[in-house]
Amino acid sequence: MIRFWGRLSSINGRKVEWVLREVGAAYERIDTGREFGGIDTAEFFVLNPNRLIPVIDDDGFVLWESNAIVRYLAARYATGTLYPEPLSARFDAERWMDWQQTTLHPAGRGAFMQLIRTPAGERNPAAIDESRAAMQPLLALLDAHLERQPFMAGNGFTMADIPVACEIHRWFGLALTPRAHPHLERWYGAVSARAAAQPVLALPLS
């Protein structure tokens, strides 16, 4: 059985929970971080010296970094579906996963931190506006991309859709952008309706 340290209030924890549900692997989640604590223990330091979640232990193989975990679980348990076999298709999926982490996430994080993690009286409106402005061209890019194909990496749902969908779930939850991206909306509606996604994306932002 896979052991998974994380929490579902974390975007990175959501990615791991979702892929575990998609592949149907047996797992135990140990709620960790923020209100659950646990990251400052000596035992957790051995698992991840960065003291960050998520972490998994799959039969003695310990792995941290959320997108690496998604890739690993997809490769081990869903090669040919979540984890594309043709090299070009696989690296197309890899590209969008990296883009989520390096481009989309930093753009939206400022508004999330201000609106969800900062008390109302301490919020910085300029930081929210900056984040919203940074997200606009990225949402337009996604909309144009998804006009050409149904999913992030082509005609089928793959590992690439999970991190991007978790990010869009968080952004849409902030209600800062008019829903004017029909292809992005269509894609998000399809992926968020998946049985594995519903328990993960139904939770409020925190």
Buried (B, 14 or more C-beta within 10 A) or exposed (E): EBBBBBBBBBBBBBBBBBBBBBBEBEBEBBBBBBEBEBBEEEEBEEBBEEEBBBBBBBEEEEBBBBBEBBBBBBEBBBEEBBBBEEEEBBEBBBEBBBBBBEEBBEBBBBBBBBBBEBEEEEBEEEBBBBBBEBBEEBBEBBBEBBEEEBBBBBEBBBBBBBBBBBBBBBBBBBEBBEEEBEBBBBBBEBBBEBEBBEEBBEEEBE
